[in-house]
Amino acid sequence: MIASERTCFKVSRSTIAEVLKERRKLLNMSAAEVVARLSLENITISPKSLYSYESGHRQPDADTLMALCGIYGITDILSTFG
């Protein structure tokens, strides 16, 4: 693959934050519930970290983002966040 054939997807921090917060609220889940579900997947974060993701102050790592997508029922990541 040559450089001109590569497709790069850049997702803004605010888009990730907005989607994560919107989905959690839509599912009527508390931050504590989400954190508990993440712990079942061996991902340990605090509710404060989740709020930081939702406010755009921090971004989740790839594993955490994928787990959150699973919890929130997000299957098409590029369309949702792109």
N, C-alpha and C positions, 0 to 999 in steps of 0.2 A: 504494500500500500504506500503510495506516495503522499507527501504532506497535503497536497491539494485535495486528496480524496477523503481525508479525515473529517469527521463531523465532530464538532466540539459543542457540548451543551453546557451552558453556563446558567446556573440557577441562582437567582438573587436570594440573599439572606432573608429579606422581607417576605418573599414568596413562601419560603419554607416555613417561616414563623407563622404567617397568616393561615396557611393550610393546616399546620399542626394544631393550632388553637381552634380553628373552625371545626375540624373533624372531631376533636375531643368534646367540644361543646355540643355538636350535633348528636353525638352518641350518649350525651348526658353522663359522661364519665368524669370523675374527680381526678385530680393529679395523683392522689394516693392510689386510686384504682389502676391507673396507667402504670405507675411505678411498680405496683404489685404484679401486674401482668408481665412487665419487662423482666422482673426477677425470675419468673418462671422460665425465661429464655436465657438465664444466666447473665443478664445485663443489669448492673447495679447503678442506679442514679437516684438522686434525691428529688423530691417534688420541686425544690428550688431550681435544680438543673432543668427540669421539664419547663418550668416557667421561663427560664432563660432562653430556651429554644423557642418558645412561643412568642417571646418579646423581641427576638432577633439579636439579643446580646451575645449569644453563643450559638454554635451550630452543632448538631449531633454528629458523632462519627458515623461512618457508613453502616456499621452493624446496628447501631442504635436506630438510625433512620429507617433501615429495612425492617427492623422489629416494630417500630412505630407504624410503619405502613401496613404491616400485617395486622396489628391490633385495630387500626382504623379502617381496614378494608380497602386500602389503596392498592390496586393491582397494576394500574398503568402509571408508573412513576413519571415518565417523561411528559405525558399529557397533563398530569396533575400539577407537577412542579415547573414545567417548562413554559 
